[in-house]
Amino acid sequence: MQGTIVKVLVEVGRPSVGREPVVVLEAMKMENNINAETAGTVKEIRVAPGDAVGTGDVLAVIE
């Protein structure tokens, strides 16, 4: 989904449970939680509030 990152909800080094919200994305004037696809530890966050993102962009790396 294309939109703008409003808020990053996790930080590097934090354990993440699968299906947990990672970022809040605004698209078409609606805020959407984007959830982690898998459980693991957050290794990298590739977006910041205000960044425009597109379909298929990697927002965070969780291993």
Distance bins in CASP14 RR format, pairs under 12 A and 6 or more apart:
PFRMAT RR
TARGET T0000
AUTHOR 0000-0000-0000
RMODE 2
METHOD distances of the structure
MODEL  1
1 23 0 0 0 0 0 1 0 0 0 0 0
1 25 1 0 0 1 0 0 0 0 0 0 0
1 26 0 0 0 0 0 1 0 0 0 0 0
1 27 1 0 1 0 0 0 0 0 0 0 0
1 28 0 0 0 0 1 0 0 0 0 0 0
1 30 0 0 0 0 0 1 0 0 0 0 0
1 31 0 0 0 0 0 1 0 0 0 0 0
1 32 1 0 0 1 0 0 0 0 0 0 0
1 33 0 0 0 0 0 1 0 0 0 0 0
1 34 0 0 0 0 1 0 0 0 0 0 0
1 52 0 0 0 0 0 1 0 0 0 0 0
1 53 0 0 0 0 1 0 0 0 0 0 0
1 54 1 0 0 1 0 0 0 0 0 0 0
1 55 1 0 0 1 0 0 0 0 0 0 0
1 56 0 0 0 0 1 0 0 0 0 0 0
1 57 0 0 0 0 1 0 0 0 0 0 0
1 59 0 0 0 0 0 1 0 0 0 0 0
2 25 0 0 0 0 1 0 0 0 0 0 0
2 26 0 0 0 0 0 1 0 0 0 0 0
2 27 1 0 0 1 0 0 0 0 0 0 0
2 28 0 0 0 0 1 0 0 0 0 0 0
2 32 0 0 0 0 0 1 0 0 0 0 0
2 51 0 0 0 0 0 1 0 0 0 0 0
2 52 1 0 0 1 0 0 0 0 0 0 0
2 53 1 0 0 1 0 0 0 0 0 0 0
2 54 1 0 1 0 0 0 0 0 0 0 0
2 55 1 0 0 1 0 0 0 0 0 0 0
2 56 0 0 0 0 1 0 0 0 0 0 0
2 57 0 0 0 0 1 0 0 0 0 0 0
3 23 0 0 0 0 0 1 0 0 0 0 0
3 24 0 0 0 0 0 1 0 0 0 0 0
3 25 1 0 1 0 0 0 0 0 0 0 0
3 26 1 0 0 1 0 0 0 0 0 0 0
3 27 1 0 1 0 0 0 0 0 0 0 0
3 28 0 0 0 0 1 0 0 0 0 0 0
3 29 0 0 0 0 0 1 0 0 0 0 0
3 30 0 0 0 0 0 1 0 0 0 0 0
3 31 0 0 0 0 0 1 0 0 0 0 0
3 32 0 0 0 0 1 0 0 0 0 0 0
3 34 0 0 0 0 0 1 0 0 0 0 0
3 47 0 0 0 0 0 1 0 0 0 0 0
3 50 0 0 0 0 1 0 0 0 0 0 0
3 51 0 0 0 0 1 0 0 0 0 0 0
3 52 1 0 0 1 0 0 0 0 0 0 0
3 53 1 0 1 0 0 0 0 0 0 0 0
3 54 1 0 0 1 0 0 0 0 0 0 0
3 55 0 0 0 0 1 0 0 0 0 0 0
3 56 0 0 0 0 0 1 0 0 0 0 0
3 57 0 0 0 0 1 0 0 0 0 0 0
3 59 0 0 0 0 0 1 0 0 0 0 0
4 23 0 0 0 0 0 1 0 0 0 0 0
4 24 0 0 0 0 1 0 0 0 0 0 0
4 25 1 0 0 1 0 0 0 0 0 0 0
4 26 1 0 1 0 0 0 0 0 0 0 0
4 27 1 0 0 1 0 0 0 0 0 0 0
4 28 0 0 0 0 0 1 0 0 0 0 0
4 29 0 0 0 0 0 1 0 0 0 0 0
4 30 0 0 0 0 0 1 0 0 0 0 0
4 31 0 0 0 0 0 1 0 0 0 0 0
4 32 0 0 0 0 0 1 0 0 0 0 0
4 47 0 0 0 0 1 0 0 0 0 0 0
4 48 0 0 0 0 0 1 0 0 0 0 0
4 49 0 0 0 0 1 0 0 0 0 0 0
4 50 1 0 1 0 0 0 0 0 0 0 0
4 51 1 0 0 1 0 0 0 0 0 0 0
4 52 1 0 1 0 0 0 0 0 0 0 0
4 53 1 0 0 1 0 0 0 0 0 0 0
4 54 0 0 0 0 0 1 0 0 0 0 0
4 57 0 0 0 0 0 1 0 0 0 0 0
5 22 0 0 0 0 0 1 0 0 0 0 0
5 23 1 0 1 0 0 0 0 0 0 0 0
5 24 1 0 0 1 0 0 0 0 0 0 0
5 25 1 0 0 1 0 0 0 0 0 0 0
5 26 1 0 0 1 0 0 0 0 0 0 0
5 27 0 0 0 0 0 1 0 0 0 0 0
5 31 0 0 0 0 0 1 0 0 0 0 0
5 32 0 0 0 0 0 1 0 0 0 0 0
5 33 0 0 0 0 0 1 0 0 0 0 0
5 34 0 0 0 0 1 0 0 0 0 0 0
5 45 0 0 0 0 0 1 0 0 0 0 0
5 46 0 0 0 0 0 1 0 0 0 0 0
5 47 1 0 1 0 0 0 0 0 0 0 0
5 48 1 0 0 1 0 0 0 0 0 0 0
5 49 1 0 1 0 0 0 0 0 0 0 0
5 50 1 0 1 0 0 0 0 0 0 0 0
5 51 1 0 1 0 0 0 0 0 0 0 0
5 52 0 0 0 0 1 0 0 0 0 0 0
5 53 1 0 0 1 0 0 0 0 0 0 0
5 54 0 0 0 0 0 1 0 0 0 0 0
5 57 0 0 0 0 1 0 0 0 0 0 0
5 59 1 0 0 1 0 0 0 0 0 0 0
5 60 0 0 0 0 0 1 0 0 0 0 0
6 21 0 0 0 0 0 1 0 0 0 0 0
6 23 1 0 0 1 0 0 0 0 0 0 0
6 24 1 0 1 0 0 0 0 0 0 0 0
6 25 1 0 0 1 0 0 0 0 0 0 0
6 26 1 0 1 0 0 0 0 0 0 0 0
6 27 0 0 0 0 0 1 0 0 0 0 0
6 29 0 0 0 0 0 1 0 0 0 0 0
6 30 0 0 0 0 0 1 0 0 0 0 0
6 31 1 0 0 1 0 0 0 0 0 0 0
6 32 0 0 0 0 1 0 0 0 0 0 0
6 33 0 0 0 0 0 1 0 0 0 0 0
6 34 0 0 0 0 0 1 0 0 0 0 0
6 47 0 0 0 0 0 1 0 0 0 0 0
6 48 0 0 0 0 0 1 0 0 0 0 0
6 49 1 0 0 1 0 0 0 0 0 0 0
6 50 1 0 0 1 0 0 0 0 0 0 0
6 51 0 0 0 0 1 0 0 0 0 0 0
6 52 0 0 0 0 0 1 0 0 0 0 0
6 53 0 0 0 0 0 1 0 0 0 0 0
7 21 0 0 0 0 1 0 0 0 0 0 0
7 22 0 0 0 0 0 1 0 0 0 0 0
7 23 1 0 0 1 0 0 0 0 0 0 0
7 24 1 0 1 0 0 0 0 0 0 0 0
7 25 0 0 0 0 1 0 0 0 0 0 0
7 26 0 0 0 0 1 0 0 0 0 0 0
7 31 0 0 0 0 1 0 0 0 0 0 0
7 32 0 0 0 0 0 1 0 0 0 0 0
7 33 0 0 0 0 1 0 0 0 0 0 0
7 34 0 0 0 0 0 1 0 0 0 0 0
7 45 0 0 0 0 0 1 0 0 0 0 0
7 47 0 0 0 0 0 1 0 0 0 0 0
7 48 0 0 0 0 1 0 0 0 0 0 0
7 49 1 0 1 0 0 0 0 0 0 0 0
7 50 0 0 0 0 1 0 0 0 0 0 0
7 51 0 0 0 0 0 1 0 0 0 0 0
7 59 0 0 0 0 0 1 0 0 0 0 0
8 14 0 0 0 0 0 1 0 0 0 0 0
8 21 0 0 0 0 0 1 0 0 0 0 0
8 22 1 0 0 1 0 0 0 0 0 0 0
8 23 1 0 1 0 0 0 0 0 0 0 0
8 24 0 0 0 0 1 0 0 0 0 0 0
8 25 0 0 0 0 0 1 0 0 0 0 0
8 33 0 0 0 0 0 1 0 0 0 0 0
8 34 0 0 0 0 0 1 0 0 0 0 0
8 42 0 0 0 0 1 0 0 0 0 0 0
8 44 0 0 0 0 0 1 0 0 0 0 0
8 45 1 0 1 0 0 0 0 0 0 0 0
8 46 0 0 0 0 0 1 0 0 0 0 0
8 47 1 0 0 1 0 0 0 0 0 0 0
8 48 1 0 0 1 0 0 0 0 0 0 0
8 49 1 0 0 1 0 0 0 0 0 0 0
8 50 0 0 0 0 0 1 0 0 0 0 0
8 51 0 0 0 0 1 0 0 0 0 0 0
8 53 0 0 0 0 0 1 0 0 0 0 0
8 59 0 0 0 0 1 0 0 0 0 0 0
8 60 0 0 0 0 1 0 0 0 0 0 0
9 16 0 0 0 0 1 0 0 0 0 0 0
9 20 0 0 0 0 1 0 0 0 0 0 0
9 21 1 0 1 0 0 0 0 0 0 0 0
9 22 1 0 1 0 0 0 0 0 0 0 0
9 23 1 0 0 1 0 0 0 0 0 0 0
9 24 1 0 0 1 0 0 0 0 0 0 0
9 25 0 0 0 0 0 1 0 0 0 0 0
9 31 0 0 0 0 0 1 0 0 0 0 0
9 33 1 0 0 1 0 0 0 0 0 0 0
9 34 0 0 0 0 1 0 0 0 0 0 0
9 35 0 0 0 0 1 0 0 0 0 0 0
9 36 0 0 0 0 1 0 0 0 0 0 0
9 42 0 0 0 0 0 1 0 0 0 0 0
9 45 0 0 0 0 0 1 0 0 0 0 0
9 47 0 0 0 0 0 1 0 0 0 0 0
9 49 0 0 0 0 0 1 0 0 0 0 0
9 59 0 0 0 0 0 1 0 0 0 0 0
9 60 0 0 0 0 1 0 0 0 0 0 0
10 16 1 0 0 1 0 0 0 0 0 0 0
10 17 0 0 0 0 0 1 0 0 0 0 0
10 18 0 0 0 0 0 1 0 0 0 0 0
10 20 1 0 0 1 0 0 0 0 0 0 0
10 21 0 0 0 0 1 0 0 0 0 0 0
10 22 1 0 1 0 0 0 0 0 0 0 0
10 23 1 0 0 1 0 0 0 0 0 0 0
10 24 0 0 0 0 0 1 0 0 0 0 0
10 33 0 0 0 0 0 1 0 0 0 0 0
10 34 0 0 0 0 0 1 0 0 0 0 0
10 35 0 0 0 0 0 1 0 0 0 0 0
10 36 0 0 0 0 1 0 0 0 0 0 0
10 40 0 0 0 0 0 1 0 0 0 0 0
10 41 0 0 0 0 0 1 0 0 0 0 0
10 42 1 0 1 0 0 0 0 0 0 0 0
10 43 0 0 0 0 0 1 0 0 0 0 0
10 44 0 0 0 0 0 1 0 0 0 0 0
10 45 1 0 0 1 0 0 0 0 0 0 0
10 46 0 0 0 0 0 1 0 0 0 0 0
10 47 0 0 0 0 0 1 0 0 0 0 0
10 59 0 0 0 0 1 0 0 0 0 0 0
10 60 1 0 0 1 0 0 0 0 0 0 0
10 61 0 0 0 0 0 1 0 0 0 0 0
10 62 0 0 0 0 1 0 0 0 0 0 0
11 22 0 0 0 0 0 1 0 0 0 0 0
11 23 0 0 0 0 0 1 0 0 0 0 0
11 41 0 0 0 0 0 1 0 0 0 0 0
11 42 1 0 0 1 0 0 0 0 0 0 0
11 43 0 0 0 0 0 1 0 0 0 0 0
11 44 0 0 0 0 0 1 0 0 0 0 0
11 45 1 0 0 1 0 0 0 0 0 0 0
11 60 0 0 0 0 0 1 0 0 0 0 0
12 22 0 0 0 0 0 1 0 0 0 0 0
12 41 0 0 0 0 1 0 0 0 0 0 0
12 42 1 0 1 0 0 0 0 0 0 0 0
12 43 1 0 0 1 0 0 0 0 0 0 0
12 44 1 0 0 1 0 0 0 0 0 0 0
12 45 1 0 0 1 0 0 0 0 0 0 0
12 46 0 0 0 0 0 1 0 0 0 0 0
12 60 0 0 0 0 1 0 0 0 0 0 0
12 61 0 0 0 0 1 0 0 0 0 0 0
12 62 0 0 0 0 0 1 0 0 0 0 0
12 63 0 0 0 0 0 1 0 0 0 0 0
13 40 0 0 0 0 1 0 0 0 0 0 0
13 41 1 0 1 0 0 0 0 0 0 0 0
13 42 1 0 1 0 0 0 0 0 0 0 0
13 43 1 0 0 1 0 0 0 0 0 0 0
13 44 0 0 0 0 1 0 0 0 0 0 0
13 45 0 0 0 0 1 0 0 0 0 0 0
13 60 0 0 0 0 0 1 0 0 0 0 0
13 61 0 0 0 0 0 1 0 0 0 0 0
13 62 0 0 0 0 1 0 0 0 0 0 0
13 63 0 0 0 0 0 1 0 0 0 0 0
14 20 0 0 0 0 1 0 0 0 0 0 0
14 22 0 0 0 0 0 1 0 0 0 0 0
14 36 0 0 0 0 0 1 0 0 0 0 0
14 39 0 0 0 0 0 1 0 0 0 0 0
14 40 0 0 0 0 1 0 0 0 0 0 0
14 41 1 0 0 1 0 0 0 0 0 0 0
14 42 1 0 1 0 0 0 0 0 0 0 0
14 43 0 0 0 0 0 1 0 0 0 0 0
14 44 0 0 0 0 0 1 0 0 0 0 0
14 45 0 0 0 0 0 1 0 0 0 0 0
14 60 0 0 0 0 0 1 0 0 0 0 0
14 62 0 0 0 0 1 0 0 0 0 0 0
15 36 0 0 0 0 0 1 0 0 0 0 0
15 38 0 0 0 0 0 1 0 0 0 0 0
15 39 1 0 0 1 0 0 0 0 0 0 0
15 40 1 0 0 1 0 0 0 0 0 0 0
15 41 1 0 1 0 0 0 0 0 0 0 0
15 42 1 0 0 1 0 0 0 0 0 0 0
15 43 0 0 0 0 0 1 0 0 0 0 0
15 62 0 0 0 0 1 0 0 0 0 0 0
15 63 0 0 0 0 0 1 0 0 0 0 0
16 22 1 0 0 1 0 0 0 0 0 0 0
16 23 0 0 0 0 0 1 0 0 0 0 0
16 35 0 0 0 0 1 0 0 0 0 0 0
16 36 1 0 1 0 0 0 0 0 0 0 0
16 37 0 0 0 0 0 1 0 0 0 0 0
16 38 0 0 0 0 1 0 0 0 0 0 0
16 39 1 0 0 1 0 0 0 0 0 0 0
16 40 1 0 1 0 0 0 0 0 0 0 0
16 41 1 0 0 1 0 0 0 0 0 0 0
16 42 1 0 1 0 0 0 0 0 0 0 0
16 43 0 0 0 0 1 0 0 0 0 0 0
16 45 0 0 0 0 0 1 0 0 0 0 0
16 60 0 0 0 0 1 0 0 0 0 0 0
16 61 0 0 0 0 0 1 0 0 0 0 0
16 62 1 0 1 0 0 0 0 0 0 0 0
16 63 0 0 0 0 1 0 0 0 0 0 0
17 35 0 0 0 0 1 0 0 0 0 0 0
17 36 1 0 0 1 0 0 0 0 0 0 0
17 37 0 0 0 0 0 1 0 0 0 0 0
17 38 0 0 0 0 1 0 0 0 0 0 0
17 39 1 0 1 0 0 0 0 0 0 0 0
17 40 0 0 0 0 1 0 0 0 0 0 0
17 41 0 0 0 0 0 1 0 0 0 0 0
17 42 0 0 0 0 0 1 0 0 0 0 0
17 62 0 0 0 0 0 1 0 0 0 0 0
18 35 1 0 0 1 0 0 0 0 0 0 0
18 36 1 0 1 0 0 0 0 0 0 0 0
18 37 1 0 0 1 0 0 0 0 0 0 0
18 38 1 0 1 0 0 0 0 0 0 0 0
18 39 1 0 1 0 0 0 0 0 0 0 0
18 40 1 0 0 1 0 0 0 0 0 0 0
18 41 0 0 0 0 0 1 0 0 0 0 0
18 42 0 0 0 0 0 1 0 0 0 0 0
18 62 0 0 0 0 1 0 0 0 0 0 0
19 33 0 0 0 0 0 1 0 0 0 0 0
19 34 0 0 0 0 0 1 0 0 0 0 0
19 35 1 0 1 0 0 0 0 0 0 0 0
19 36 1 0 0 1 0 0 0 0 0 0 0
19 37 0 0 0 0 1 0 0 0 0 0 0
19 38 0 0 0 0 1 0 0 0 0 0 0
19 39 0 0 0 0 1 0 0 0 0 0 0
19 40 0 0 0 0 0 1 0 0 0 0 0
19 62 0 0 0 0 0 1 0 0 0 0 0
20 33 0 0 0 0 1 0 0 0 0 0 0
20 34 0 0 0 0 0 1 0 0 0 0 0
20 35 1 0 0 1 0 0 0 0 0 0 0
20 36 1 0 1 0 0 0 0 0 0 0 0
20 37 0 0 0 0 0 1 0 0 0 0 0
20 38 0 0 0 0 0 1 0 0 0 0 0
20 39 0 0 0 0 1 0 0 0 0 0 0
20 40 0 0 0 0 1 0 0 0 0 0 0
20 42 0 0 0 0 0 1 0 0 0 0 0
20 60 0 0 0 0 0 1 0 0 0 0 0
20 62 0 0 0 0 1 0 0 0 0 0 0
21 31 0 0 0 0 0 1 0 0 0 0 0
21 32 0 0 0 0 1 0 0 0 0 0 0
21 33 1 1 0 0 0 0 0 0 0 0 0
21 34 1 0 0 1 0 0 0 0 0 0 0
21 35 1 0 1 0 0 0 0 0 0 0 0
21 36 1 0 0 1 0 0 0 0 0 0 0
21 59 0 0 0 0 0 1 0 0 0 0 0
21 60 0 0 0 0 0 1 0 0 0 0 0
22 32 0 0 0 0 0 1 0 0 0 0 0
22 33 0 0 0 0 1 0 0 0 0 0 0
22 34 1 0 1 0 0 0 0 0 0 0 0
22 35 1 0 0 1 0 0 0 0 0 0 0
22 36 1 0 1 0 0 0 0 0 0 0 0
22 37 0 0 0 0 1 0 0 0 0 0 0
22 38 0 0 0 0 0 1 0 0 0 0 0
22 39 0 0 0 0 0 1 0 0 0 0 0
22 40 0 0 0 0 0 1 0 0 0 0 0
22 42 1 0 0 1 0 0 0 0 0 0 0
22 44 0 0 0 0 0 1 0 0 0 0 0
22 45 0 0 0 0 1 0 0 0 0 0 0
22 46 0 0 0 0 0 1 0 0 0 0 0
22 47 0 0 0 0 1 0 0 0 0 0 0
22 58 0 0 0 0 0 1 0 0 0 0 0
22 59 1 0 0 1 0 0 0 0 0 0 0
22 60 1 0 1 0 0 0 0 0 0 0 0
22 61 0 0 0 0 0 1 0 0 0 0 0
22 62 1 0 0 1 0 0 0 0 0 0 0
23 31 0 0 0 0 0 1 0 0 0 0 0
23 32 0 0 0 0 1 0 0 0 0 0 0
23 33 1 0 0 1 0 0 0 0 0 0 0
23 34 1 0 1 0 0 0 0 0 0 0 0
23 35 0 0 0 0 1 0 0 0 0 0 0
23 36 0 0 0 0 1 0 0 0 0 0 0
23 42 0 0 0 0 0 1 0 0 0 0 0
23 45 0 0 0 0 1 0 0 0 0 0 0
23 46 0 0 0 0 0 1 0 0 0 0 0
23 47 1 0 0 1 0 0 0 0 0 0 0
23 48 0 0 0 0 1 0 0 0 0 0 0
23 49 0 0 0 0 1 0 0 0 0 0 0
23 50 0 0 0 0 0 1 0 0 0 0 0
23 51 0 0 0 0 1 0 0 0 0 0 0
23 53 0 0 0 0 1 0 0 0 0 0 0
23 57 0 0 0 0 0 1 0 0 0 0 0
23 58 0 0 0 0 0 1 0 0 0 0 0
23 59 1 0 1 0 0 0 0 0 0 0 0
23 60 1 0 0 1 0 0 0 0 0 0 0
24 30 0 0 0 0 0 1 0 0 0 0 0
24 31 1 0 1 0 0 0 0 0 0 0 0
24 32 1 0 0 1 0 0 0 0 0 0 0
24 33 1 0 1 0 0 0 0 0 0 0 0
24 34 1 0 0 1 0 0 0 0 0 0 0
24 35 0 0 0 0 0 1 0 0 0 0 0
24 47 0 0 0 0 0 1 0 0 0 0 0
24 49 0 0 0 0 1 0 0 0 0 0 0
24 50 0 0 0 0 0 1 0 0 0 0 0
24 53 0 0 0 0 0 1 0 0 0 0 0
24 59 0 0 0 0 0 1 0 0 0 0 0
25 31 1 0 0 1 0 0 0 0 0 0 0
25 32 1 0 1 0 0 0 0 0 0 0 0
25 33 1 0 0 1 0 0 0 0 0 0 0
25 34 1 0 1 0 0 0 0 0 0 0 0
25 35 0 0 0 0 0 1 0 0 0 0 0
25 47 0 0 0 0 1 0 0 0 0 0 0
25 49 0 0 0 0 0 1 0 0 0 0 0
25 50 0 0 0 0 0 1 0 0 0 0 0
25 51 0 0 0 0 1 0 0 0 0 0 0
25 52 0 0 0 0 0 1 0 0 0 0 0
25 53 1 0 0 1 0 0 0 0 0 0 0
25 54 0 0 0 0 1 0 0 0 0 0 0
25 55 0 0 0 0 0 1 0 0 0 0 0
25 57 0 0 0 0 0 1 0 0 0 0 0
25 59 0 0 0 0 1 0 0 0 0 0 0
26 32 1 0 0 1 0 0 0 0 0 0 0
26 33 0 0 0 0 0 1 0 0 0 0 0
26 34 0 0 0 0 0 1 0 0 0 0 0
26 49 0 0 0 0 0 1 0 0 0 0 0
26 50 0 0 0 0 1 0 0 0 0 0 0
26 51 0 0 0 0 0 1 0 0 0 0 0
26 52 0 0 0 0 0 1 0 0 0 0 0
26 53 0 0 0 0 0 1 0 0 0 0 0
27 33 0 0 0 0 0 1 0 0 0 0 0
27 34 0 0 0 0 0 1 0 0 0 0 0
27 52 0 0 0 0 0 1 0 0 0 0 0
27 53 0 0 0 0 1 0 0 0 0 0 0
27 54 0 0 0 0 1 0 0 0 0 0 0
27 55 0 0 0 0 0 1 0 0 0 0 0
32 53 0 0 0 0 0 1 0 0 0 0 0
33 59 0 0 0 0 0 1 0 0 0 0 0
34 47 0 0 0 0 1 0 0 0 0 0 0
34 53 0 0 0 0 1 0 0 0 0 0 0
34 54 0 0 0 0 0 1 0 0 0 0 0
34 55 0 0 0 0 0 1 0 0 0 0 0
34 56 0 0 0 0 0 1 0 0 0 0 0
34 57 0 0 0 0 0 1 0 0 0 0 0
34 58 0 0 0 0 0 1 0 0 0 0 0
34 59 1 0 0 1 0 0 0 0 0 0 0
34 60 0 0 0 0 1 0 0 0 0 0 0
35 59 0 0 0 0 0 1 0 0 0 0 0
35 60 0 0 0 0 0 1 0 0 0 0 0
35 62 0 0 0 0 0 1 0 0 0 0 0
36 42 0 0 0 0 1 0 0 0 0 0 0
36 43 0 0 0 0 0 1 0 0 0 0 0
36 45 0 0 0 0 0 1 0 0 0 0 0
36 59 0 0 0 0 1 0 0 0 0 0 0
36 60 1 0 0 1 0 0 0 0 0 0 0
36 61 0 0 0 0 0 1 0 0 0 0 0
36 62 1 0 1 0 0 0 0 0 0 0 0
36 63 0 0 0 0 0 1 0 0 0 0 0
37 56 0 0 0 0 0 1 0 0 0 0 0
37 58 0 0 0 0 0 1 0 0 0 0 0
37 59 0 0 0 0 0 1 0 0 0 0 0
37 60 0 0 0 0 0 1 0 0 0 0 0
37 61 0 0 0 0 0 1 0 0 0 0 0
37 62 1 0 0 1 0 0 0 0 0 0 0
37 63 0 0 0 0 0 1 0 0 0 0 0
38 60 0 0 0 0 0 1 0 0 0 0 0
38 61 0 0 0 0 0 1 0 0 0 0 0
38 62 1 0 1 0 0 0 0 0 0 0 0
38 63 0 0 0 0 1 0 0 0 0 0 0
39 62 1 0 0 1 0 0 0 0 0 0 0
39 63 0 0 0 0 0 1 0 0 0 0 0
40 60 0 0 0 0 0 1 0 0 0 0 0
40 61 0 0 0 0 0 1 0 0 0 0 0
40 62 1 0 1 0 0 0 0 0 0 0 0
40 63 1 0 0 1 0 0 0 0 0 0 0
41 60 0 0 0 0 0 1 0 0 0 0 0
41 61 0 0 0 0 1 0 0 0 0 0 0
41 62 1 0 0 1 0 0 0 0 0 0 0
41 63 1 0 0 1 0 0 0 0 0 0 0
42 59 0 0 0 0 0 1 0 0 0 0 0
42 60 1 0 0 1 0 0 0 0 0 0 0
42 61 1 0 0 1 0 0 0 0 0 0 0
42 62 1 0 1 0 0 0 0 0 0 0 0
42 63 0 0 0 0 1 0 0 0 0 0 0
43 58 0 0 0 0 0 1 0 0 0 0 0
43 60 0 0 0 0 1 0 0 0 0 0 0
43 61 1 0 1 0 0 0 0 0 0 0 0
43 62 1 0 0 1 0 0 0 0 0 0 0
43 63 1 0 1 0 0 0 0 0 0 0 0
44 58 0 0 0 0 1 0 0 0 0 0 0
44 59 0 0 0 0 1 0 0 0 0 0 0
44 60 1 0 0 1 0 0 0 0 0 0 0
44 61 1 0 1 0 0 0 0 0 0 0 0
44 62 0 0 0 0 1 0 0 0 0 0 0
44 63 0 0 0 0 1 0 0 0 0 0 0
45 51 0 0 0 0 0 1 0 0 0 0 0
45 58 0 0 0 0 0 1 0 0 0 0 0
45 59 1 0 0 1 0 0 0 0 0 0 0
45 60 1 0 1 0 0 0 0 0 0 0 0
45 61 0 0 0 0 1 0 0 0 0 0 0
45 62 0 0 0 0 1 0 0 0 0 0 0
46 53 0 0 0 0 1 0 0 0 0 0 0
46 56 0 0 0 0 0 1 0 0 0 0 0
46 57 1 0 0 1 0 0 0 0 0 0 0
46 58 1 0 1 0 0 0 0 0 0 0 0
46 59 1 0 0 1 0 0 0 0 0 0 0
46 60 1 0 0 1 0 0 0 0 0 0 0
46 61 1 0 0 1 0 0 0 0 0 0 0
46 62 0 0 0 0 0 1 0 0 0 0 0
47 53 1 0 0 1 0 0 0 0 0 0 0
47 54 0 0 0 0 0 1 0 0 0 0 0
47 57 1 0 0 1 0 0 0 0 0 0 0
47 58 0 0 0 0 1 0 0 0 0 0 0
47 59 1 0 1 0 0 0 0 0 0 0 0
47 60 1 0 0 1 0 0 0 0 0 0 0
47 61 0 0 0 0 0 1 0 0 0 0 0
48 59 0 0 0 0 0 1 0 0 0 0 0
48 60 0 0 0 0 0 1 0 0 0 0 0
51 57 0 0 0 0 1 0 0 0 0 0 0
51 59 0 0 0 0 1 0 0 0 0 0 0
53 59 1 0 0 1 0 0 0 0 0 0 0
53 60 0 0 0 0 0 1 0 0 0 0 0
END
